[in-house]
């Protein structure tokens, strides 16, 4: 029971550290005994989810954002154009693909997953969507900087809003990356684009994160063999995402806000 209390106080404690604790308590235990005792208490070792580090300042800003937007109507949510950038690796999702096979056939060609040195490379993408569907998805050539980001917005933002029939009074969402400030704000102002004030370190609030995850899963079902093919498939699969999926993700925004409220500004399951 003492070791179970230690785990509940510090979920990141290792079995080796628990073993040392047991010795200090005068009850030297084997690692297998400790693991079995934890399992009996419903505690199992699992890979920890990675979440952005949130300071007290970040959590306060997130709470203020939630309280401000909880009363937003469905019409307001449906007028938001959500955006983000993501990296998609050529063989990124293939590294742990499971296959059904008979014993002794592990090395048969149909049961193996192709790999290349250094993962085969990757592409960076910028995309946007609203409740009306997916907007533009474009590949970012070279390293992303403020000038390149401004060009992406210039060539794709207003056109995406027009294609999705959001009208001129739509709201644009972007995160607080440094390249999204300064001259970018000036460009947005000059083009009469309303920007959603966004709290730092809040990917869990942005429904596009789930849409990008859908994209990656769909793309790697095709097992693209080179970066040109990867980019083509990304754009094709992005266009195939149904409007109903986009509507559902935008509709989840109030639940995301409530989850942050329940966690007092801390990270959520989203």
C-alpha positions in Angstrom: 0.0 0.0 0.0 2.9 2.4 0.8 4.3 1.8 -2.8 0.9 2.4 -4.3 0.7 5.7 -2.4 4.1 6.7 -3.8 2.9 6.0 -7.3 -0.2 8.1 -6.8 1.9 10.9 -5.5 4.4 10.6 -8.4 3.1 8.8 -11.4 6.5 9.2 -13.2 8.4 7.2 -10.5 10.2 4.1 -11.9 10.0 0.5 -10.7 13.7 0.8 -9.8 13.0 3.8 -7.6 10.1 2.0 -6.0 12.4 -0.9 -5.3 14.8 1.5 -3.4 11.8 2.9 -1.5 10.8 -0.7 -0.4 14.4 -1.3 0.8 14.3 1.9 2.8 11.0 0.8 4.4 12.7 -2.5 5.4 10.7 -4.6 2.9 13.0 -5.4 0.0 10.8 -6.5 -3.0 11.5 -7.9 -6.4 10.5 -5.7 -9.4 8.0 -8.3 -10.5 6.4 -8.3 -7.1 6.1 -4.5 -7.2 4.6 -4.6 -10.7 2.1 -7.2 -9.7 1.0 -5.2 -6.6 0.5 -2.1 -8.8 -1.5 -4.1 -11.3 -3.8 -5.3 -8.5 -4.5 -1.7 -7.6 -5.4 -0.9 -11.3 -2.1 0.9 -12.1 -0.3 0.0 -15.3 2.8 1.3 -17.0 1.9 3.3 -20.2 3.7 5.7 -22.4 3.1 9.2 -21.1 1.2 11.6 -23.5 3.2 14.5 -24.6 1.6 17.9 -23.8 2.9 21.5 -24.1 4.4 22.8 -20.9 2.0 25.3 -19.3 3.1 28.0 -16.9 0.7 29.8 -14.5 0.6 32.7 -17.0 -0.4 30.3 -19.9 -3.1 28.7 -17.8 -4.5 32.1 -16.8 -4.6 33.3 -20.4 -6.4 30.0 -21.4 -9.0 30.5 -18.7 -9.6 34.1 -19.8 -10.0 32.9 -23.4 -12.5 30.2 -22.3 -14.7 32.6 -20.3 -14.7 35.0 -23.2 -15.8 32.5 -25.9 -18.0 30.1 -24.0 -21.1 32.1 -24.9 -20.3 32.3 -28.6 -23.1 31.1 -30.8 -23.0 28.3 -33.4 -23.1 31.0 -36.1 -19.9 32.6 -34.7 -18.1 29.3 -34.6 -19.1 28.4 -38.1 -17.6 31.7 -39.3 -14.1 30.8 -38.0 -11.4 29.7 -40.5 -9.0 27.5 -38.5 -5.4 27.0 -39.6 -2.2 25.3 -38.7 1.1 23.9 -40.1 2.2 20.3 -39.8 5.0 18.0 -40.8 4.2 14.7 -42.6 7.0 12.2 -42.9 7.2 9.9 -45.8 7.4 6.7 -43.7 6.4 8.3 -40.4 3.4 6.2 -39.6 4.8 3.0 -41.0 7.4 2.4 -38.3 4.9 0.5 -36.0 2.4 -1.0 -38.5 1.0 -4.4 -37.3 0.4 -7.2 -39.8 -1.5 -10.5 -39.6 0.9 -13.4 -40.5 1.7 -17.0 -39.8 4.6 -18.1 -37.7 7.9 -18.1 -39.7 6.7 -15.6 -42.3 7.9 -12.4 -40.7 10.3 -11.7 -43.6 7.9 -12.4 -46.4 7.6 -9.3 -48.6 3.9 -8.9 -48.0 4.5 -8.9 -44.2 7.3 -6.3 -44.1 7.0 -2.5 -43.9 9.3 -0.5 -46.3 11.8 1.8 -44.6 14.5 4.0 -45.9 17.5 5.7 -44.3 16.6 8.8 -42.2 12.9 8.1 -42.7 12.8 9.2 -46.3 12.3 12.9 -45.7 9.2 14.9 -44.9 7.1 17.8 -46.1 5.7 20.8 -44.3 2.1 21.8 -45.0 -0.2 24.7 -44.2 -3.9 24.1 -44.2 -7.2 25.6 -43.1 -10.8 24.6 -42.7 -14.1 25.7 -41.4 -17.4 24.0 -40.6 -18.2 24.3 -44.3 -15.3 22.0 -45.3 -11.6 22.1 -46.0 -9.9 25.1 -47.5 -6.5 25.2 -49.2 -3.6 22.9 -48.3 -0.2 24.0 -49.5 3.3 22.6 -49.2 5.9 25.0 -47.6 9.1 25.1 -49.7 12.2 25.5 -47.5 12.1 26.9 -44.0 9.0 28.7 -42.9 9.6 32.4 -41.9 7.4 35.5 -41.7 7.8 36.5 -45.3 6.9 33.0 -46.6 3.9 32.8 -44.2 2.7 36.2 -45.5 2.9 34.8 -49.1 0.9 31.7 -48.1 -1.8 33.9 -46.6 -1.8 36.2 -49.6 -2.2 33.4 -52.0 -4.6 31.1 -50.0 -6.4 32.7 -47.1 -9.0 34.9 -48.8 -9.5 32.4 -51.6 -10.2 29.7 -49.0 -12.7 31.9 -47.3 -14.3 32.6 -50.6 -14.4 28.9 -51.7 -16.1 28.0 -48.3 -18.5 30.9 -48.7 -17.7 32.4 -45.3 -18.3 36.0 -46.6 -16.1 39.0 -45.7 -16.9 38.8 -41.9 -15.2 35.6 -41.2 -12.7 35.2 -38.3 -9.2 33.8 -38.9 -7.6 31.6 -36.3 -3.8 31.1 -36.0 -1.5 30.2 -33.1 1.0 32.5 -31.5 4.1 31.4 -33.4 6.5 34.4 -33.7 6.3 34.4 -37.5 2.6 35.1 -37.2 3.1 38.5 -35.7 4.4 41.9 -36.7 4.1 42.3 -40.5 1.6 39.5 -40.6 -0.8 41.4 -38.4 -0.3 44.4 -40.7 -1.2 42.3 -43.7 -4.3 40.9 -42.0 -5.4 44.4 -41.0 -4.9 45.7 -44.5 -7.0 42.9 -45.9 -9.7 43.5 -43.2 -9.3 40.1 -41.7 -10.5 39.7 -38.1 -8.1 37.5 -36.1 -9.2 35.3 -33.2 -7.0 36.3 -30.2 -5.4 32.9 -29.4 -3.9 31.8 -26.1 -0.3 30.4 -26.3 0.3 26.6 -26.1 -3.2 25.6 -26.8 -3.3 23.0 -29.6 -6.0 21.2 -27.6 -8.4 24.0 -28.3 -7.8 23.9 -32.1 -10.1 21.4 -33.9 -7.7 21.3 -36.9 -5.3 19.1 -34.9 -7.8 16.2 -35.2 -8.3 16.9 -38.9 -4.5 16.9 -39.6 -4.3 13.5 -37.7 -7.1 12.2 -39.9 -5.1 13.4 -42.9 -1.9 11.6 -41.8 -3.7 8.3 -41.2 -5.4 8.5 -44.6 -2.3 9.4 -46.5 -0.2 6.6 -45.1 -2.7 4.0 -46.1 -1.4 4.7 -49.6 2.3 4.1 -48.6 3.6 6.9 -50.9 7.1 6.1 -52.2 8.5 9.6 -52.6 7.9 13.2 -51.5 6.2 14.2 -54.8 3.7 11.4 -54.4 3.3 12.2 -50.7 2.4 15.8 -51.5 -0.1 14.8 -54.2 -1.8 12.3 -51.9 -2.0 14.8 -49.1 -3.8 17.3 -51.2 -6.2 14.6 -52.6 -7.0 13.2 -49.2 -7.5 16.7 -47.8 -10.1 17.4 -50.4 -11.8 14.0 -49.6 -12.4 14.9 -46.0 -16.2 15.1 -45.7 -18.0 18.3 -44.7 -19.7 16.3 -41.9 -16.3 15.6 -40.3 -15.5 19.4 -40.4 -18.9 20.3 -38.9 -18.4 17.8 -36.1 -15.0 19.1 -35.2 -16.1 22.7 -35.1 -19.1 21.7 -33.0 -16.6 20.2 -30.5 -15.2 23.7 -29.7 -17.5 24.4 -26.7 -16.5 21.0 -25.2 -12.9 21.9 -25.6 -13.5 25.1 -23.8 -15.3 23.3 -21.0 -12.5 20.8 -20.7 -10.0 23.7 -20.1 -12.4 25.2 -17.6 -12.7 21.9 -15.8 -8.9 21.6 -15.7 -8.5 25.2 -14.5 -6.5 26.1 -17.5 -4.3 22.9 -17.7 -4.0 20.6 -20.7 -6.9 18.5 -21.7 -7.5 15.2 -23.4 -8.0 16.9 -26.8 
